[in-house]
Amino acid sequence: MRVVLVHGTATDGRVWAGVAAALGAGYELDCPTRPQSGDLDTEIAFLAPRCAGAVVAGVSGGATLGLELAARGVPFVAAVLHEPAAGSLVPGLLAPVAAAFADGGTGPFARTLYGDSWHAGRTTADPGTIAAELRMFRAFEPRPLPAGIAERVLLTVGADSPAPRYRADAALTELLGVRSRVAPGAHALHLDHPAVLAALIREAAGQEQPLPRPGDRPSA
């Protein structure tokens, strides 16, 4: 089974080391470093041939690109997407990270987004690249999925994530008709709980029983 892991902003393919180790043997694993072009069509052109016929997982911007792959009908087997952007469904969702970038650049931006698990070795992107990526993801708008795609998509949201992330999850599941699951921690699931994301990927691939569901979502 092929598995493609799609990274977000201010990270690259190396960010998946923990998930790759937790996933174990038996998978053809692809952890590419995207072009990080700031252009949605360019990113999808790079990812689509890799993701066709694969299980796709992404966190943050990688999850957002997963939604765009789904909207364009890329025939992946399944997708596990943790806390993607939600466009005008939740307009202020990315405002805190945008403000952190404007005030302090890459470091404050990435630590606001991913927490203390992020460090400068997670990316080789310069500030101009990150600014372009941020513009792209802030301009993203989710749209309904083609027939037969929604049942292949699982969204996740962190148990410790703030209320806007829960609003985004609820709005996206309603718009797209996809399933949703609460996962441990907050935004940086791949860094803070890689074994959980690996288990969700195995489940999506049909090779593991579903994980027990955590408690109810916090009130938004």
N, C-alpha and C positions, 0 to 999 in steps of 0.2 A: 504494500500500500504506500503510495506517495503522499507525503505531508509537506505542505509549503507554509512556512512561517513568515509573516509579513510584518516588518518592523514599522514603528512610528517615527515621529519627528525627534531629532536630537539623539537618535540611536542608529545602529546599523545592524547587519546580520549577526554580529557577535553577541548581541543582547540575548540571543536564544540559547546560550550555552547551558543554562540550568534546565530549561525545558527539554532540550535535546538529550541531556544526560538522564533525566527522569523518564523520558519516553521509552527508552530501552531499545532493544534490537527488534528487527523485523520490519522496519520502515525505511523507505527511501526518502531521506530528509533533505529538503532544500531550504536553506536560510539565506536567501539572496540579500545583498545590499542594493536597495532600489536606486534609480537615478537621482531621486530627491530633486526633481526638476522644478517643482512648484507648478507643474502643469498636469492636470488630472488625466488628460488623454495620453500623455507620455508615460505616466506611471501605469495606467491600465494596459497600454500596449506592451510594456515590459512584463507585467504580471500575468496577463490573460493566458498566454500559451503555457506558462509554468503551472497555473492553477487548474486548467482544464483536466478533469479526471482525477483530481487530487482532493484530499482533505485540506482545507485552508484554515489557518488560525491567525488572528491578529489582535493586537492590543492598541488602543488609542488610535493614532493615525492609520495603523495597519488594519484595525477593525473598520475604520471608515472606508478604506480602499476595498475591504471585503464586501461592504454593502454596495459599493459601486460596481464591483465585479458581478454581484448578484443581480443588480438592476439591469446590467447589460446582457444578462443571460449566459454568462460564462458557465459551462457545464461542469462545475465542481461536484464532488461526491457529497460533501458536507462542509459547513463552515462553523467555527466557534469564534465569536467576535466579542471582545471585551471592551465595553464602554466606548463605542464610536461616537463621532460628532452627530448632531441632530439638526443642524441648520436652524431654520426659522421656527422649528417646533419648540426649541428651548433657546431663545436668542442669546442669553447671557452665559451659556455654558462654558465657552472658551475665553470669556472676558478676563478672569483672574490670571490665566497663563499669558494672555496677550499683554496685560499690564505689567507682569513680571518681566517679560522680554523687553518691553519699552523702557522699563526702569533700570534693568541690570544686565540684559543680554542673555547669553545662552545658559549660564549656570543657574541663575534664579528662575528662568523660564523652566528648565528641565526639572529642577528640584520641586517647583510648584506643581508640575505635571506628574512626576513619578515618585516624589518623596526622596528620602535619604539614600535609597538604593541606587540612585543615579550618581555617576561620577563622570569626570571629563573623558575618561577612557572609553565611555560608551559610544562616542561619536567622533568622526573626523570632519564633520560638516562645519563650515564656517558660518558666521552670523548671517551673511547674505542668503545662504542656502536655507537656514532655519527660518528666516523671515519669509522667504518665498513659500516654504512649506506651510507656515502658519497662515498666510493669506489663502492658500489653496484650501486648507481644511476649514477655515472660517467661511469660505464661500460655498462649501459643499451643501447640497440640498438632497435629502433622501427622497426617494420616490417609490411608488408601488413596484413590487417584483413581478416578473413574468410568471405565468402559470407553471406550477411544478417546482418552483425554486424555494418558496417560503418554508416548506416543510423540511428543507435541508439546512436551515439556518438556525443556530442557537445564539442568542445574545446573552451576555452575562454582565452583572453589575456587582461591584464590591460591597460586602456587608458593611464596611466602614466608610463607604463613599458618601459625599455630601448629598443633600436633597436634590440639587439640580441634576445629578447623575441618575437618580431614581425617576425624576420627571422625564428625562430623556429616554430612559429605558421603557417607561410606560407608553410614551408617545410613539416610539419606534415600533414597539410590539403591536400597538393598535393600528398604525398605518400599514405595516408590512405583513401582519398576520403571522409573525414568527414566534417561536418559543423563547422563554426567558428563564434564567436561573440566577440565583444569588450565589456568589462565590466569596471566599474569605478575603479579608483585607480591603484594599481600596483600588486605586487606579492601576498600580504596577503589579498586576497579577503574575506576569511572567517573571518578575524579579523577586517578589516577596513570597510567592506560593507556586513555584514552577511545577511541583508534583501534582497540584490540583489541576493546573492547565493541561498537563500531560495526560491526566486521567480523563479529562473532558474530551481531549483529542482522541484517545483510544475509544471512548464511548461513541463519539461521532463516527469513528471508523467501523463501529460494530464489533469491537474486540474487547469490550469491558462492560460490565453491568453498570447501570446508572448510579451516580454518586447519591448518597442520602442528601435530601434537600435541607438547607439551613432554615432558620426561623423566618417568620414573615418579614417583609420589607419594612424598614422604618417609614414612618409617616413623612410624606413630602410636603 
